[in-house]
Amino acid sequence: MKVLITGITGFAGSHLAEYLLSRGDVEIYGTYRARSRMDHIAHIADQLHLVECELQDPAAVAQMIARIKPAHIYHLAAQSFVPASWTSPADTMMNNIVSQLHIFEAVRAADIPCKIQVACSSEEYGLVYPDELPVRETNPLRPQSPYAVSKIAQDFLGYQYYQSYGLSIVRTRTFNHTGPRRGERFATSNFAKQIAQIELGLQPPHVHVGNLQARRDFTDVRDVVKAYWLALERGVPGSVYNISSGNTRTIEEVLHTLLSFTSAPVQILVDPKRLRPSDVEVLLGDASAFCTQTGWQPEIPFHQTMHDLLQYWRDTLQAQAGEKEGS
Ligand SMILES: Nc1nc2c(ncn2[C@@H]2O[C@H](COP(=O)(O)OP(=O)(O)O[C@H]3O[C@H](CO)[C@@H](O)[C@H](O)[C@@H]3O)[C@@H](O)[C@H]2O)c(=O)[nH]1
């Protein structure tokens, strides 16, 4: 079976490719852009069919889908960093909404029996009241960022293309996920990188942070990509599913978990530039609909995820230092 992963060079895309390869029953195609970095997939690149494709170009997308004729599309490519959606809101809308429209239109034009997973987000819930927790798929959406609005548009377009044209679309509203290869701008990875830099003497012993009071529901990316596979194998087309762990913790707790793995003395400094115009205060998801439908359960404990993320940064920084010495 041919599967297509948009954004295969990214964080979730690279983990999904690894997971699908471990299953051994699929032929994997993946899109990247001219400026994409290949580090996350370099170790498996010879087992993938990589296709350069700008998803904002409708003709390129149509040609690519008509040629590959994938049975599954995992649409993971996106502008996924919430703060960037305030500095470049139009770019976020184009990347997230328009690219997805091009994929849907290309599948319609190719007239192929293709299942599509749309990567939506818990950010869509935005402002959630205490009596609404844990949040279910039926909760009102009260977005707190342009990014959240873009994900609501992706989500509702998925619903509408299913209703209007019968496209076999499953929407996943994934709560925060992290692990090795997480982009360094995101809180967990940013803190882990800073700690690893402090250990190596590459930065003074200060960890710079933003809003530590926000609460998030974290799942390991390696569990999340299994959920994406199950979403298309066992999910009901037209449906939307939360993917979450059912646990919430403050960002301060996340930081202290990471700090528990180091003996480096560290001072925590709040950087006002890291605060957002409006931040989602609390996210805690109810994934029971997805678990019941697909049998999915998150397996990797949060401590393990944080440990592996810190180790990822230690290894990455040491490798970079080795390269500099060698050159
Ligand atoms: N990035 C960042 N966030 C910080 C920092 N300090 C505190 N935070 C807080 O940590 C929380 C998590 O921020 P991010 O890791 O940037 O993730 P996010 O905004 O919750 O968005 C992530 O999860 C969404 C699902 O809910 C995803 O859709 C999105 O793409 C992203 O992965 C936010 O409340 C943010 O204000 C910091 O130094 N950097």
The ligand as an SDF file (V2000), in Angstrom:
LIG
                    3D

 39 42  0  0  0  0  0  0  0  0999 V2000
    7.5750   27.9400   23.2280 N   0  0  0  0  0  0  0  0  0  0  0  0
    7.6950   28.2730   24.5220 C   0  0  0  0  0  0  0  0  0  0  0  0
    6.6290   28.1430   25.3310 N   0  0  0  0  0  0  0  0  0  0  0  0
    6.7800   28.4530   26.6320 C   0  0  0  0  0  0  0  0  0  0  0  0
    7.9770   28.9190   27.1630 C   0  0  0  0  0  0  0  0  0  0  0  0
    7.8070   29.1240   28.4910 N   0  0  0  0  0  0  0  0  0  0  0  0
    6.5580   28.8090   28.7790 C   0  0  0  0  0  0  0  0  0  0  0  0
    5.9080   28.4210   27.6640 N   0  0  0  0  0  0  0  0  0  0  0  0
    4.5000   28.0080   27.5770 C   0  0  0  0  0  0  0  0  0  0  0  0
    4.4720   26.6120   27.3310 O   0  0  0  0  0  0  0  0  0  0  0  0
    3.2210   26.2780   26.7270 C   0  0  0  0  0  0  0  0  0  0  0  0
    3.4670   25.3540   25.5690 C   0  0  0  0  0  0  0  0  0  0  0  0
    4.0500   26.0900   24.5270 O   0  0  0  0  0  0  0  0  0  0  0  0
    4.6270   25.3520   23.2210 P   0  0  0  0  0  0  0  0  0  0  0  0
    5.5600   24.2730   23.6010 O   0  0  0  0  0  0  0  0  0  0  0  0
    5.1160   26.4110   22.3080 O   0  0  0  0  0  0  0  0  0  0  0  0
    3.3430   24.5930   22.6250 O   0  0  0  0  0  0  0  0  0  0  0  0
    1.8300   25.0940   22.4050 P   0  0  0  0  0  0  0  0  0  0  0  0
    1.7750   26.5480   22.1700 O   0  0  0  0  0  0  0  0  0  0  0  0
    0.9920   24.5190   23.5040 O   0  0  0  0  0  0  0  0  0  0  0  0
    1.4620   24.3900   21.0260 O   0  0  0  0  0  0  0  0  0  0  0  0
    1.8240   23.0330   20.7980 C   0  0  0  0  0  0  0  0  0  0  0  0
    0.7460   22.1880   21.0740 O   0  0  0  0  0  0  0  0  0  0  0  0
   -0.3790   22.3340   20.1910 C   0  0  0  0  0  0  0  0  0  0  0  0
   -1.4340   21.3400   20.6620 C   0  0  0  0  0  0  0  0  0  0  0  0
   -2.1090   21.9030   21.7450 O   0  0  0  0  0  0  0  0  0  0  0  0
    0.0470   22.0850   18.7630 C   0  0  0  0  0  0  0  0  0  0  0  0
   -1.0350   22.2070   17.8880 O   0  0  0  0  0  0  0  0  0  0  0  0
    1.1460   23.0840   18.3860 C   0  0  0  0  0  0  0  0  0  0  0  0
    1.5860   22.8410   17.0570 O   0  0  0  0  0  0  0  0  0  0  0  0
    2.2870   22.9070   19.3500 C   0  0  0  0  0  0  0  0  0  0  0  0
    2.8370   21.6260   19.1720 O   0  0  0  0  0  0  0  0  0  0  0  0
    2.5420   27.5990   26.3800 C   0  0  0  0  0  0  0  0  0  0  0  0
    1.5860   27.9010   27.3740 O   0  0  0  0  0  0  0  0  0  0  0  0
    3.6830   28.6100   26.4450 C   0  0  0  0  0  0  0  0  0  0  0  0
    3.2530   29.9270   26.7850 O   0  0  0  0  0  0  0  0  0  0  0  0
    9.1020   29.0740   26.2950 C   0  0  0  0  0  0  0  0  0  0  0  0
   10.1850   29.5070   26.6830 O   0  0  0  0  0  0  0  0  0  0  0  0
    8.9030   28.7440   24.9870 N   0  0  0  0  0  0  0  0  0  0  0  0
  1  2  1  0
  2  3  2  0
  2 39  1  0
  3  4  1  0
  4  5  2  0
  4  8  1  0
  5  6  1  0
  5 37  1  0
  6  7  2  0
  7  8  1  0
  8  9  1  0
  9 10  1  0
  9 35  1  0
 10 11  1  0
 11 12  1  0
 11 33  1  0
 12 13  1  0
 13 14  1  0
 14 15  2  0
 14 16  1  0
 14 17  1  0
 17 18  1  0
 18 19  2  0
 18 20  1  0
 18 21  1  0
 21 22  1  0
 22 23  1  0
 22 31  1  0
 23 24  1  0
 24 25  1  0
 24 27  1  0
 25 26  1  0
 27 28  1  0
 27 29  1  0
 29 30  1  0
 29 31  1  0
 31 32  1  0
 33 34  1  0
 33 35  1  0
 35 36  1  0
 37 38  2  0
 37 39  1  0
M  END
$$$$
